[in-house]
Amino acid sequence: MKALDRKLLRDLAHMWAQVLAIALVMASGVATLILAVGAQHSLVETRDAYYERYRFADVFAHVTRAPRLLEAQILQIPGVAAVELRISKFALLDIEGFVQPATGLVLSLPDHRESRLNRLYMRSGRLPEPGRADEVVVNEAFAEAHGFTVGSTFKAILNGRKRALTIVGIVLSPEFIYAIGPGDFVPDDKRFADMWMSEKALAALFDLTGAFNNVSVKLLKDASERGVISKLDTLLEPCSTAMAAPAPMAARTSFRMLSLTANLSSSTSWPASFRRSFWPSPRFSST
């Protein structure tokens, strides 16, 4: 054994406590990295599976008013796999015992078939009956924030008229994991609700029978998202006030993606902080 090797072993024997501490810190950093990256991958895989199972759309567009006859033309756009035409309107909510202003987004549900896209997961209750303008299903976060259950009632101003609404179901939606109201930057489950109503009833309330103002599109696997959006904008241009957008640009999806991105950043930055904090850079003397 060389003299330098023997000296190294003697130094390690004298500094065994410091060496053990450094080894434990390094092990903690590696464990943090493995756990955080594993959690990130698990969240992403769970999100993707949820989106796929409940047919989360890839492209969304909002128009002022358009005839349902456009559905066939949208389906003919290369790369489009499925289309869902809906009615989407905002409403002012009047909740007993809640003095702050509250709003809700009301979306239509097909009356005689299952939704092709953005399907709901029923937590309790049932879907509204066809044509019933007094029945709604609401997102779970809003119901929990106000202590609502199936059978609870509240009032809403729809197209200038106040109506009493009965909650017949509580749901989860891949489209609205976070309930973010217009002009808000963070979720506020007490002041904003996502609601679904019979398509026939909602169309009658807003004079949109035979028309739609919201379209969701599911793309084929290898489709060009930009190309589909361009053709969809051209098709809807005569009746549109906003451009079509891919799902990650929607406010609620962006908030969700930001959370996952923050988790990924943490999973890579925390282990590095262990190294910087507990194992400082070596200092060399000039002698």
Backbone as a ProteinNet text record, in pm:
[ID]
protein_1_A
[PRIMARY]
MKALDRKLLRDLAHMWAQVLAIALVMASGVATLILAVGAQHSLVETRDAYYERYRFADVFAHVTRAPRLLEAQILQIPGVAAVELRISKFALLDIEGFVQPATGLVLSLPDHRESRLNRLYMRSGRLPEPGRADEVVVNEAFAEAHGFTVGSTFKAILNGRKRALTIVGIVLSPEFIYAIGPGDFVPDDKRFADMWMSEKALAALFDLTGAFNNVSVKLLKDASERGVISKLDTLLEPCSTAMAAPAPMAARTSFRMLSLTANLSSSTSWPASFRRSFWPSPRFSST
[TERTIARY]
84	0	87.5	56.3	134.3	113.4	210.6	204.5	82.4	48.4	-67.7	-198.4	-205.2	-324.9	-339.6	-226.4	-232.1	-271.5	-218.4	-255.1	-404.4	-458.7	-601.1	-685.9	-647.6	-723.1	-715.5	-597.6	-585.1	-673.3	-673.8	-756.3	-904.7	-944.1	-1084.6	-1121	-1029.4	-1055.4	-1069.8	-988.7	-997.1	-1122.5	-1169.6	-1283.9	-1409.2	-1421.3	-1531.2	-1668.9	-1681.7	-1811.2	-1850.2	-1751.6	-1779.7	-1810.9	-1736.3	-1760.9	-1900.2	-1938.5	-2072.8	-2181.6	-2160.1	-2259.2	-2275.1	-2161.5	-2166.9	-2238.8	-2211.1	-2275.8	-2426.8	-2468.9	-2612.2	-2681.4	-2612.9	-2670.5	-2685	-2583.2	-2590.6	-2702.2	-2715.8	-2821.9	-2960	-2973.2	-3100.4	-3134.2	-3032.6	-3055.3	-3097.3	-3031.8	-3067.3	-3207.5	-3239.9	-3374	-3480.8	-3452.8	-3548	-3568.9	-3460.2	-3470.4	-3555	-3529.4	-3602.4	-3751.3	-3782.3	-3922.6	-3995.5	-3931.3	-3997.2	-4019.4	-3917.9	-3932.9	-4035	-4033.9	-4133.2	-4274.4	-4291.6	-4423.9	-4467.6	-4372.7	-4404.4	-4451.5	-4378.4	-4416.7	-4552.5	-4577.3	-4705.3	-4820.4	-4801.2	-4904.9	-4933.6	-4828.4	-4846.3	-4918.8	-4880.3	-4945.5	-5091.6	-5118.6	-5257.1	-5340.6	-5284.2	-5354.7	-5385.9	-5286	-5307.2	-5411.9	-5410.2	-5509.7	-5649.8	-5660.5	-5789.8	-5842.8	-5755.8	-5795.6	-5842.4	-5770.8	-5805.5	-5936.3	-5955.4	-6075.1	-6201	-6189.8	-6308.4	-6306	-6224.1	-6227.4	-6210.4	-6104.8	-6076.1	-6037.2	-6100.6	-6077.4	-5938.6	-5892.5	-5761.6	-5769.4	-5879.8	-5895.6	-6032.7	-6036.9	-6161.7	-6179.6	-6303.2	-6332.7	-6466.2	-6474.5	-6598	-6645.1	-6771.4	-6829	-6947.6	-6993.7	-7111.4	-7236.6	-7253.3	-7366.1	-7335.8	-7355.6	-7329.6	-7431.5	-7472.7	-7569.5	-7505.7	-7584	-7533.5	-7500.3	-7540.7	-7507	-7356.1	-7284.3	-7138.7	-7067.3	-7136.9	-7071.7	-7012.3	-7086.9	-7038.2	-6913.3	-6909	-6792.7	-6670.6	-6693.1	-6581.8	-6524	-6611.9	-6565.4	-6483.2	-6503.9	-6431.6	-6292.5	-6259.5	-6124.9	-6024.6	-5918.6	-5819.7	-5760.2	-5760.5	-5703.2	-5804.7	-5931.6	-6035.4	-6094.7	-6096.3	-6150.6	-6293.3	-6323.6	-6456.9	-6485.2	-6614.8	-6658.3	-6773.7	-6773.3	-6885.4	-6927.5	-7051.6	-7106.8	-7185.3	-7162.8	-7228	-7276.2	-7354.9	-7393	-7324	-7261.1	-7185	-7222	-7277.1	-7320.6	-7286.7	-7259.4	-7234.4	-7365	-7369.2	-7487.6	-7444.8	-7527	-7506.5	-7579.3	-7512.5	-7568	-7615.4	-7727.4	-7783.7	-7792.6	-7694.8	-7684.6	-7723.5	-7818.1	-7868.6	-7757.4	-7743.5	-7643.2	-7504.6	-7488.6	-7358.1	-7372.5	-7307.8	-7330.6	-7238	-7127.5	-7034.9	-7091.8	-7056.5	-7104.7	-7045.6	-7129.3	-7085.8	-7135.5	-7058	-7094.3	-7078.4	-7135.5	-7125.6	-7120.4	-7055.3	-7052.6	-7146	-7248.6	-7346.9	-7318.5	-7303.1	-7279.7	-7390.6	-7414.5	-7521.3	-7471.8	-7564	-7539.7	-7635	-7586	-7676.9	-7791.1	-7910.1	-8028.3	-8046	-8005.6	-8039.4	-7917.7	-7800.7	-7680	-7573.1	-7467.9	-7355.1	-7268.2	-7207.2	-7118.1	-7003.7	-6970.1	-6858.2	-6725	-6718.8	-6595	-6623.5	-6516.8	-6526.9	-6637.4	-6633.4	-6736.8	-6724.4	-6836.7	-6842.3	-6829.7	-6763.4	-6758	-6857.2	-6957.7	-7065.3	-7023.5	-7011.7	-6978.2	-7101	-7212.5	-7338.4	-7452.9	-7569.4	-7686.9	-7697.8	-7755.4	-7782.8	-7768.2	-7781.1	-7777.2	-7915.5	-7922.6	-8053.1	-8140	-8268.5	-8360.1	-8374.9	-8397.2	-8409.4	-8520	-8485.6	-8583.3	-8609.4	-8553	-8578.7	-8486.1	-8543.9	-8465.6	-8437.8	-8488.1	-8467.7	-8373.2	-8308.3	-8216.2	-8076.4	-7977.4	-7837.9	-7751.9	-7636.3	-7530.6	-7417.8	-7345.4	-7241	-7110.9	-7000.2	-6870.6	-6857.3	-6782.8	-6774.4	-6715.3	-6614.6	-6549.7	-6648.5	-6732.1	-6832.4	-6933.7	-6977.9	-7074.8	-7017.1	-6892.5	-6830.5	-6808.1	-6773.9	-6748.4	-6872.7	-6991.7	-7116	-7197.3	-7143	-7214.9	-7335.4	-7334.8	-7446.9	-7440.8	-7557	-7570.9	-7678.1	-7697.7	-7804.1	-7937.8	-8013.7	-8139.3	-8131.3	-8008.3	-7992.9	-8037.1	-8077.8	-8124.8	-8052.7	-8043.3	-7994.7	-8056.8	-8038	-8097.4	-7989.2	-8024.8	-7931.2	-8006.4	-7939.4	-7996.2	-7946.5	-8036.9	-8006	-8076.9	-7997.9	-8051.5	-8150	-8115	-8194.2	-8308.5	-8330.5	-8440.9	-8386.8	-8434.6	-8391	-8470.4	-8396.4	-8459.9	-8406.3	-8492.5	-8451.9	-8400.6	-8281.6	-8218.3	-8199	-8224.8	-8206.9	-8087.8	-7999.2	-7883	-7925.9	-7915	-7952.1	-7829.8	-7711.5	-7590.4	-7467.4	-7365.7	-7235.6	-7130.8	-7049	-6962.3	-6819.3	-6732.4	-6596.6	-6584.9	-6503.1	-6485.6	-6338.3	-6287.9	-6148	-6122.3	-6228.3	-6215.1	-6202.8	-6261.7	-6267.9	-6221	-6096.2	-6041.8	-6029.8	-5994.3	-5991.4	-6102.5	-6184.6	-6294.3	-6242.8	-6202.7	-6147.6	-6245.8	-6296	-6393.9	-6331.5	-6413.4	-6362.4	-6290.6	-6167.8	-6089.2	-6010.6	-6031.2	-5958.3	-5830.2	-5734.4	-5607.9	-5590.7	-5668.8	-5661.9	-5803.4	-5819.4	-5953.7	-6018.4	-6149.8	-6230.1	-6361	-6362.6	-6475.6	-6603.9	-6595	-6716.1	-6781.4	-6702.6	-6753.9	-6770.3	-6732.9	-6748.9	-6784.4	-6877.8	-6924.9	-6926.5	-6900.4	-6922.3	-7049.9	-7142.3	-7273	-7307.6	-7387.7	-7432.8	-7584.5	-7647.6	-7792	-7831.7	-7953.2	-8007	-7986.2	-7938.2	-7913.4	-8041.4	-8149.6	-8276.7	-8321.4	-8308.6	-8351.2	-8263.2	-8130.5	-8039.6	-8055.7	-8078.6	-8099.6	-8225.4	-8329.8	-8454.2	-8435.7	-8358.7	-8338.4	-8263	-8168.9	-8084.3	-8112.8	-8227.2	-8267	-8158.3	-8108	-8003.5	-8047.5	-8174.8	-8224.4	-8172.3	-8108.7	-8050.5	-7917.6	-7860.1	-7733.5	-7641.8	-7518.8	-7422.1	-7331.2	-7257.7	-7158.1	-7026.7	-7012.5	-6889.4	-6865.2	-6743	-6711	-6581.7	-6583.1	-6464.9	-6428.2	-6298.6	-6251.4	-6146.2	-6159.2	-6058.6	-5981.3	-5848.7	-5764.7	-5719.2	-5690.9	-5628.2	-5485.9	-5427.6	-5299.5	-5189.7	-5178	-5069.2	-5115.9	-5226.7	-5281.2	-5199.4	-5201	-5133.9	-5229.2	-5196.5	-5282.2	-5294.8	-5182.2	-5183.7	-5266.5	-5255.9	-5332.3	-5481.6	-5521.7	-5664.2	-5717.1	-5641.2	-5684.8	-5701.6	-5608.9	-5616.9	-5743.3	-5771.5	-5891.3	-6018.6	-6015.1	-6132.4	-6160.2	-6054.6	-6072.6	-6133.5	-6086.8	-6140.4	-6287.9	-6323.4	-6461.7	-6554.6	-6505.2	-6589.3	-6576	-6491	-6465.2	-6591	-6688	-6806.7	-6889	-6874.7	-6959.2	-6877.3	-6748.6	-6662.2	-6607.7	-6588.9	-6525.8	-6392.1	-6354.2	-6228	-6168.9	-6037.1	-5969	-5976	-5972.5	-5964.2	-5830.6	-5827.4	-5705.6	-5687.8	-5562.3	-5538.6	-5567.2	-5589.3	-5628.4	-5533.1	-5397.6	-5310.6	-5322.2	-5385.1	-5398.5	-5522.2	-5611.9	-5729.3	-5684.7	-5749	-5702.6	-5694.4	-5794	-5796.1	-5688.6	-5666.7	-5562.3	-5425.3	-5408.8	-5280.3	-5245.2	-5343.8	-5320.1	-5275	-5338.4	-5302.4	-5162	-5130.8	-4998.6	-4892.2	-4923.2	-4827.8	-4795.8	-4896.4	-4873.7	-4780.2	-4800.9	-4715.2	-4573.9	-4562.4	-4430.9	-4355.8	-4427.6	-4364.3	-4315.1	-4394.1	-4352.7	-4226.6	-4218	-4099.8	-3978	-3995.2	-3883.6	-3833.6	-3927.9	-3888.5	-3811.8	-3855.3	-3790.4	-3646.1	-3610.8	-3472.9	-3392.1	-3457.5	-3383.4	-3352.4	-3442.5	-3418.6	-3291.6	-3269.2	-3144.7	-3021.9	-3027.2	-2913.1	-2889.4	-2996.4	-2979.9	-2911.6	-2934.9	-2864.6	-2714.4	-2677	-2534.7	-2473.5	-2540.3	-2484.7	-2478.6	-2578.5	-2585.1	-2489.5	-2475.7	-2400.3	-2265.3	-2238	-2108.6	-2055.6	-2003.3	-1958.1	-1841.1	-1820.7	-1710.6	-1577.9	-1479.2	-1350.3	-1277	-1201.9	-1121.4	-973.5	-900.4	-760	-674.1	-572.8	-481.1	-377.6	-312.7	-213.1	-78.3	-60.9	68.4	79.7
-120.3	0	125.3	219.9	342	431.1	518.7	609.2	700.5	748.9	836.8	764.2	635.7	558.3	540.8	511.8	496.4	628.1	740.5	871.2	898.9	861.6	881.7	802.8	677.5	595.8	651.5	701.5	760.2	883.8	967.5	1089	1054.2	950.5	909.4	855.3	784.1	730.4	842.6	948.8	1060.7	1145.4	1147.7	1234.1	1151.4	1035.4	945.5	1011.5	1098.4	1163	1255.8	1337.4	1426.9	1349	1242	1160.5	1098.7	1048.6	989.8	1093.7	1215.6	1321.7	1358.1	1368.1	1400.1	1289.9	1164.2	1051.5	1052.4	1085.5	1090.2	1203.3	1319.5	1431.8	1395.4	1331	1289.6	1187.8	1095.4	995.6	1061.9	1163.4	1234.6	1306.4	1368.6	1437	1341	1226.2	1126.7	1072.5	1045.3	995	1097.4	1227.1	1332.8	1338.3	1327.4	1328.8	1213.3	1094	975.8	987.2	1029.2	1040.4	1150	1266.4	1377.4	1347.5	1294.4	1261.7	1149.5	1051.7	944.6	997.2	1089.7	1148.9	1229.2	1302.5	1379.8	1289.4	1181.1	1088	1024.2	991.5	931.7	1028.8	1157	1258	1275.9	1279.7	1298.5	1179.2	1059.2	939.4	931.8	968.1	968.2	1071.5	1190	1293.9	1247.3	1190.7	1145.9	1035.6	943.7	836.6	892.3	989.5	1053.2	1125	1199.1	1269.4	1171.7	1064.1	967.2	896.3	859.1	783.5	868.6	997.3	1082.1	1176.2	1143.3	1206	1357.6	1401.5	1543.9	1594.3	1701.9	1754.2	1817.1	1827.9	1886.4	2032.8	2071.3	2208.3	2259.9	2388.4	2452.1	2581.6	2615.5	2741.7	2794.3	2926.9	2991.2	3085.5	3081.5	3167.2	3242.1	3343.6	3417.2	3333.2	3281.9	3195.1	3129.4	2999.3	2927.7	2815.4	2784.4	2676	2539.2	2445.8	2310.6	2237.5	2292.2	2231.4	2232.8	2315.6	2322.5	2199.3	2119.2	2001.9	1910.6	1886.9	1798.5	1856.4	1987.6	2050.3	2044.9	2059	2048.9	1907.8	1808.8	1669.4	1638.5	1714.8	1691.2	1753.1	1833.5	1890.7	1777.8	1768.5	1661.7	1663.7	1548.7	1537	1540.3	1569.9	1575.7	1436.9	1391.9	1260.1	1268.3	1372.1	1385.1	1531.2	1565.2	1703.1	1702.4	1799.1	1818.1	1965	1989	2123.5	2147.6	2262.5	2290.4	2434.7	2460.9	2596.9	2629.4	2744.4	2785.1	2929	2950.2	3082.3	3105.6	3231.7	3267.8	3307.7	3287.2	3320.1	3381.3	3470.9	3524.8	3434.9	3401.3	3308.6	3382.3	3339.6	3393.3	3277	3272.2	3160.8	3210.2	3144	3184.7	3181.3	3292.5	3300.6	3338.5	3359.3	3396.9	3534.6	3635.4	3773.9	3818.2	3748.9	3789.6	3755.4	3833.3	3802.4	3670.7	3591.2	3461.7	3446.2	3378.2	3353.7	3205.1	3165.1	3026.1	3015.9	2913.2	2882.6	2764.9	2786.9	2682.3	2625.2	2493.3	2425.1	2325	2300.2	2208.4	2064.9	1973.8	1830.8	1770.9	1681.5	1617.4	1547	1556.9	1503	1353.1	1301.5	1162.7	1078.3	1121.1	1042.3	1086.9	1007	1043.6	1145.1	1233.5	1332.4	1262.3	1311.4	1253.1	1293.1	1416.2	1469.1	1530.8	1545.3	1609.1	1545.7	1413.6	1342	1365.8	1357.8	1383.1	1253.3	1264.2	1152.5	1183.4	1101.5	1125.6	1082.1	1178.6	1149.1	1107	1171.7	1134.4	1191.8	1130.4	1180	1129.6	1211.6	1175.3	1298.4	1278.2	1389.3	1454.1	1579.5	1645.1	1572.7	1573.3	1513.7	1605	1548.1	1629.6	1734.4	1857.5	1964.8	2030.9	1980.8	2038.9	2158.9	2278.1	2399.6	2430.2	2346.3	2370.4	2268.8	2186.7	2085.5	2109.4	2098.2	2115	2013.3	1986.3	1918.5	2019.3	2012.3	2109.8	2036.8	2111.4	2052.3	2031.2	1928.8	1886.2	1993.3	2066.2	2166.9	2275.7	2320.2	2421.7	2367.2	2243.2	2183.7	2170.9	2127.7	2112.9	2248	2351.1	2482.7	2540.3	2506.2	2559.9	2455	2335.4	2231.9	2179	2190.4	2141.9	1990.4	1930.3	1788.2	1774.8	1652.7	1628.7	1667.5	1751.3	1802.4	1945.5	1999.2	2138.3	2231.5	2351.6	2447.9	2581.3	2654.9	2792	2861.2	2991.7	3066.6	3120.8	3136.7	3189.4	3277.6	3382.7	3471.6	3424.6	3368.4	3316.1	3399.8	3467.3	3552	3655.7	3713.2	3821	3778.1	3647.4	3600	3512.6	3538.6	3459	3328.7	3218.7	3087.4	3008.5	2929.2	2838.3	2709.3	2668.3	2548.9	2444.4	2321	2209.5	2126.9	2098.8	2016.3	1869.4	1805.8	1664.6	1574.5	1634.5	1554.3	1637.4	1571.8	1633.3	1556.6	1630.7	1565.6	1617.9	1545.3	1588.5	1595.8	1687.8	1703.2	1718.7	1651.4	1671.5	1811.7	1879.3	2014.1	2118.9	2093	2193.6	2136.1	2094	2046.6	2164.1	2280.9	2402.2	2494.9	2543.7	2634.8	2777.7	2833.7	2968.2	3056.8	3159	3247.1	3347.6	3418.4	3519.7	3631.2	3660.2	3764.9	3719.1	3595.7	3544.4	3474.7	3466.3	3400	3271.8	3257.3	3137.4	3087.2	2959.4	2905.8	2967.5	2988.1	3034.1	2955.8	2843.9	2752.1	2808.4	2908	2967.5	3066.2	3131.6	3239.5	3200.6	3078.1	3037.8	2890	2859.9	2721.6	2683.5	2557.5	2497.8	2415.7	2440.8	2375.6	2320.5	2214.6	2153.4	2138.8	2165.5	2163.2	2095	2049.3	1989.5	2084	2027.8	2108.5	2175	2101.8	2156.7	2272.4	2256.6	2361.2	2484.9	2465.5	2579.7	2653.4	2579.5	2643.5	2729.4	2681.6	2759	2885	2876.2	2991.5	3103.7	3069.2	3169.4	3182.6	3130.1	3141.9	3087.6	2969	2906.9	2769.9	2749.9	2623.9	2606.5	2492.9	2467.6	2536.3	2591.8	2663.1	2624.4	2672.1	2647.3	2768.5	2779.2	2886.3	2837.1	2705.2	2647.9	2514.3	2490.3	2365	2307.4	2176.7	2103.2	2001.5	1984.3	1896.4	1801.3	1675.1	1573.3	1542	1540.7	1520	1375	1336.1	1206.7	1210	1093.1	1082.3	1164.8	1158.4	1226.3	1353.5	1408.6	1526.5	1651	1746.6	1875	1966.4	1993.6	2079	2218	2272.2	2407.1	2411.2	2305.6	2302.2	2293.7	2212.1	2200.1	2332.4	2397.6	2525.6	2629.7	2632.5	2728.3	2708.3	2582.3	2553.8	2578.4	2549.2	2572.6	2722.2	2801.6	2946.9	3000.6	2948.2	2993.3	2958.2	2837.6	2793.4	2873.8	2906.5	2975	3126.3	3178	3322.4	3407.7	3370.5	3456.2	3469.8	3373.8	3378.9	3371.3	3404.1	3387.8	3521.1	3532.9	3650.6	3616.3	3490.4	3449.1	3334.7	3325.7	3220.9	3088.5	2979.9	2848.1	2834.8	2753.9	2739.5	2594.8	2546.1	2411.8	2405.5	2286	2269	2333.6	2322.4	2382.3	2532.9	2602	2747	2788.7	2693.4	2726.5	2761.5	2858.5	2909.4	2799.9	2713	2610.8	2505.7	2473.9	2377.3	2436.6	2566.7	2630.8	2627.5	2650.2	2645.4	2505.7	2403	2266	2233.3	2275.7	2251.5	2324.4	2446.4	2520.5	2445.2	2381.7	2304.8	2187.5	2115.7	2002.7	2048.9	2163	2215.8	2256.4	2316.5	2355.2	2232.2	2123.9	2000.4	1944.6	1951.1	1901.9	1986.3	2119.4	2207.5	2178.8	2155.2	2123.7	1993.6	1894.9	1763.7	1769.5	1869	1879.2	1981.2	2079.5	2184.5	2148.8	2074.3	2041.1	1958.8	1852	1777.6	1864.2	1956.4	2044.3	2134.8	2176.5	2263.4	2189.7	2056.8	1978	1986.1	1970	1969.6	2106	2214.6	2347.8	2386.5	2342.1	2386	2308.3	2179.2	2096	2051	2076.6	2038.1	2157.4	2258.8	2381	2351.6	2442.3	2427.4	2434.1	2352.4	2350.5	2482.7	2520.3	2643.5	2601.5	2656.1	2622.9	2740	2709.1	2814.8	2840.5	2955.3	2991.8	2934.9	2866.6	2812.3	2669.4
0	0	0	-86.1	-97.3	24.5	44	158.8	151.4	32.1	18.7	50.8	13.9	44.8	195.5	264.7	409.6	476.1	424.3	478.8	460	341.4	315.2	414.3	438.2	531.9	673.2	713.3	847.2	860.7	754.3	759.4	766.5	691.2	696.3	833.6	894.1	1027.6	1129.6	1116.2	1209	1183.6	1058.9	1022.5	995.5	1061.4	1029.1	1049.1	1148.8	1174.4	1059.6	1012.1	900.2	773.2	748.7	629.5	634.5	753.1	767.2	743.5	797.3	779.2	631.4	562.1	418.4	341.6	376	308.1	330.7	453.8	484	408.3	399.2	325.1	178.1	122.2	-18.6	-38.7	53.3	42.5	50.3	138.4	149.3	19.2	-44	-170.4	-280.1	-287.2	-388.9	-364.8	-237.2	-204.7	-241.1	-211.8	-247.4	-397.6	-472.6	-618.7	-669.1	-618.8	-664.4	-631.3	-507	-466.1	-543.9	-561.1	-628.9	-776.8	-843.2	-985.7	-1003.4	-912.1	-919.6	-901.8	-805.3	-784.4	-907	-967.9	-1087.8	-1201.4	-1225	-1331.8	-1302.3	-1175.8	-1139.1	-1164.1	-1128.8	-1151.3	-1300	-1380.6	-1524.7	-1585.7	-1546.5	-1600.4	-1556.4	-1430.6	-1382.6	-1456.9	-1477.4	-1552.5	-1694.6	-1762.2	-1900.3	-1908	-1810.7	-1809.7	-1785.3	-1695.9	-1668.3	-1791.6	-1857.3	-1979.2	-2087	-2101.9	-2206.4	-2174	-2048.9	-2010.6	-2026	-1994.1	-2000.4	-2120.8	-2219.7	-2351.7	-2344.8	-2277.3	-2270	-2408	-2452.5	-2586.7	-2599	-2723.9	-2751.5	-2793.3	-2852.9	-2903.9	-2862.8	-2822.1	-2781.7	-2860.8	-2890.5	-2958.1	-2908.7	-2898	-2855	-2964.2	-2995.5	-3098.6	-3040.3	-3114	-3069.5	-3088.6	-3208.6	-3240.8	-3374.5	-3382.2	-3506.8	-3522.1	-3645.1	-3666.8	-3646.4	-3597.8	-3574.2	-3704	-3816.3	-3944.4	-3969.2	-3896.4	-3913.8	-3858.9	-3780.3	-3719.9	-3826.5	-3934.4	-4041.3	-4105.7	-4123.4	-4185.2	-4092.8	-3962.2	-3867.7	-3868.9	-3876.9	-3880	-4004.7	-4111.1	-4235.3	-4235.7	-4133.2	-4124.3	-4100.9	-4181.5	-4163.5	-4022.2	-3957.7	-3823.8	-3711.8	-3743.9	-3641.7	-3619.7	-3494.3	-3461.7	-3409	-3330	-3271.9	-3242.8	-3244	-3220.4	-3121.3	-3031.4	-2939.5	-2945.1	-2988	-2991.6	-2863.3	-2801.3	-2673.3	-2667.7	-2566.1	-2529.3	-2397.1	-2392.1	-2274.3	-2239.5	-2119.9	-2077.7	-1930.4	-1897.8	-1758.1	-1690.3	-1558.9	-1480.5	-1347.6	-1296.2	-1161.5	-1062	-952.5	-855.3	-730.2	-679.1	-554.5	-456.4	-364.3	-270.2	-131.5	-70.8	60	164.3	236.4	340.9	292.6	162	105.8	43.7	104	63.1	-50.2	-72	-177	-314.8	-417.1	-552.1	-602.7	-664	-716	-859	-938.7	-1078.2	-1108.8	-1218.8	-1260.7	-1411.8	-1459.9	-1602.6	-1625.9	-1707.7	-1736	-1874.5	-1880.5	-2007	-2033.6	-2159.6	-2199.1	-2199.4	-2170.7	-2178.8	-2282.1	-2368.2	-2464.4	-2391.9	-2446	-2378.6	-2398	-2513	-2544.3	-2581.2	-2542.3	-2564.1	-2465.6	-2456	-2371.8	-2444.4	-2369.2	-2429.6	-2501.7	-2619.6	-2693.6	-2631.6	-2579.9	-2522.9	-2386.7	-2307.4	-2175.1	-2090	-2081	-2007.8	-1857.6	-1790.2	-1646.9	-1568.6	-1453.9	-1359.2	-1247.2	-1235.3	-1139.7	-998.7	-909.5	-770.6	-691.7	-720.3	-656.3	-738.2	-724.6	-793.8	-937.1	-1022.5	-1161.5	-1249.8	-1380.5	-1474.5	-1483.9	-1526.9	-1541.9	-1645.4	-1622.9	-1718.9	-1840.2	-1958.6	-2080.2	-2067.9	-2103.5	-2104.5	-1971.1	-1861.7	-1729.5	-1706.9	-1700.5	-1682.4	-1535.9	-1443.6	-1300.8	-1237.9	-1319.4	-1269	-1323.7	-1234.9	-1274.5	-1199.1	-1255.8	-1181.3	-1164.8	-1053.5	-1023.5	-993.1	-1004.9	-973.6	-823.2	-786.4	-647.1	-556.1	-604.2	-519.5	-478.1	-569	-537.5	-436.7	-457.4	-366	-225.4	-215.3	-83.8	-17	-95.5	-38.3	27.8	-24.3	31	108.7	122.6	194.8	119.6	-13.7	-93	-108.9	-115.2	-147.3	-254.6	-300.7	-398	-335.1	-404.4	-351.6	-302.5	-283	-240.7	-353.2	-315.8	-415	-398.5	-505.8	-505.1	-626.1	-636.4	-746.3	-837.8	-964.5	-1062.9	-1161.1	-1205.6	-1307.5	-1443.1	-1523	-1655	-1759.6	-1841.9	-1947.8	-1891.9	-1776.9	-1720.3	-1630.3	-1616.9	-1533.2	-1419.8	-1298.3	-1183.5	-1177.9	-1162.3	-1157	-1039	-980.5	-872.8	-936	-896.1	-952	-842.2	-876.6	-784.7	-829.2	-735.8	-766.9	-766.7	-883.5	-894.3	-905.1	-915.6	-924.8	-892.7	-841.8	-812.5	-891.3	-967.5	-1066.1	-1058.7	-1126.7	-1157.3	-1308.9	-1356.6	-1500.7	-1533.9	-1638.9	-1678.7	-1729.9	-1771.9	-1826	-1717	-1600.8	-1495.4	-1363.2	-1356.1	-1229.8	-1132.5	-1184	-1103.4	-1151.4	-1059.4	-1094	-1085.7	-1199.8	-1206	-1280.8	-1213.9	-1273.3	-1368	-1445	-1537.6	-1463.7	-1506.6	-1443	-1322	-1275.8	-1160.5	-1204.9	-1111.2	-1140	-1059	-954.8	-871.1	-846.9	-815.4	-791.3	-668.8	-676.9	-563.6	-568.1	-496.8	-507	-448.3	-361.3	-305.2	-401.9	-485	-568.8	-715.7	-750.7	-890.3	-897.1	-987.9	-1003.8	-1150.1	-1175.2	-1307.3	-1297.2	-1388	-1383.4	-1521.1	-1520.7	-1645.9	-1641.5	-1756.8	-1768.1	-1898.2	-1905.6	-2028.1	-2146.7	-2257	-2376.8	-2428.1	-2429.5	-2477	-2388.8	-2258.5	-2165.9	-2177.8	-2184	-2191.9	-2324.3	-2432.1	-2562.1	-2560.3	-2495.3	-2488.4	-2404.7	-2297.4	-2210.1	-2280.9	-2368.7	-2433.8	-2583.3	-2627.9	-2768.2	-2861.3	-2829.6	-2911.1	-2962.3	-2980.7	-3034.6	-3177.7	-3203.3	-3334.7	-3357.2	-3250.4	-3262.5	-3146.3	-3153.1	-3046.4	-3036.8	-2926.5	-2913.9	-2855.4	-2844	-2790.9	-2858.5	-2902.6	-2970.7	-2913.7	-2890.8	-2845.6	-2952.2	-2974.5	-3081.7	-3027	-3060.8	-3029.2	-3155.9	-3147	-3263.7	-3276.7	-3400.1	-3423.4	-3369.4	-3351.1	-3282.3	-3348.3	-3480.2	-3550.8	-3620.5	-3578	-3644.3	-3610.2	-3700.6	-3678.9	-3602.8	-3478.6	-3396.5	-3457	-3500.7	-3558.4	-3686.1	-3768.8	-3892.1	-3866.6	-3768	-3734.6	-3680.9	-3594	-3538	-3647.9	-3743	-3852.6	-3935.9	-3970.7	-4051.3	-3970.2	-3840.7	-3756.6	-3743.8	-3729.1	-3722.6	-3851.2	-3963.7	-4092.6	-4105.2	-4061.1	-4072	-3980.5	-3860.8	-3762.1	-3767.9	-3852.8	-3856.7	-3872.3	-3957.2	-3971.1	-3843.8	-3749.6	-3629.9	-3501.5	-3510.4	-3394.8	-3347.6	-3216.1	-3156.8	-3092.9	-3092.7	-3032.3	-3113	-3113.6	-3188.1	-3112	-3190.3	-3127.3	-3055.6	-2951	-2871.7	-2830.9	-2824.4	-2772.9	-2624.6	-2574.1	-2434.5	-2334.4	-2348.5	-2247.5	-2235.4	-2333.4	-2325.6	-2248	-2221.4	-2141.4	-1999.7	-1936.6	-1806.7	-1702.1	-1694.9	-1590.3	-1615.2	-1745.1	-1776.6	-1751.3	-1782.3	-1758.5	-1610.8	-1524.1	-1379.6	-1337.7	-1395.8	-1364.9	-1415.8	-1539.4	-1594.4	-1514.5	-1465.7	-1384.5	-1256.3	-1196.7	-1074.1	-1100.1	-1212	-1244.4	-1277.6	-1348.4	-1380.9	-1254.9	-1159.6	-1033	-958	-962.8	-896.6	-959.9	-1094.2	-1163.3	-1129	-1122.6	-1087.4	-946.9	-854.9	-717.6	-710.1	-791.2	-785.6	-831.5	-914.7	-961.7	-884.4	-821.6	-752.1	-607.3	-540.6	-400.6	-380	-457.3	-435.7	-456.4	-553.1	-575.9	-455.9	-389.1	-272.1	-158.5	-148.4	-48.4	-72.2	-200.9	-232.6	-205.3	-243.6	-225.4	-77.5	1.5	141.4	231	204.8	298.5	245.7	118.3	64.3	-13.5	54.7	-12.2	-105.3	-199.9	-293.3	-220.1	-260.3	-190.9	-209.8	-107.6	-113.3	-117.5	-209.2	-224.3	-176.9	-99.6	-54.7	-163.2	-155.6	-256.9	-229.2	-114.9	-80.5	-125.2
[MASK]
+++++++++++++++++++++++++++++++++++++++++++++++++++++++++++++++++++++++++++++++++++++++++++++++++++++++++++++++++++++++++++++++++++++++++++++++++++++++++++++++++++++++++++++++++++++++++++++++++++++++++++++++++++++++++++++++++++++++++++++++++++++++++++++++++++++++++++++++++++++++++++++++

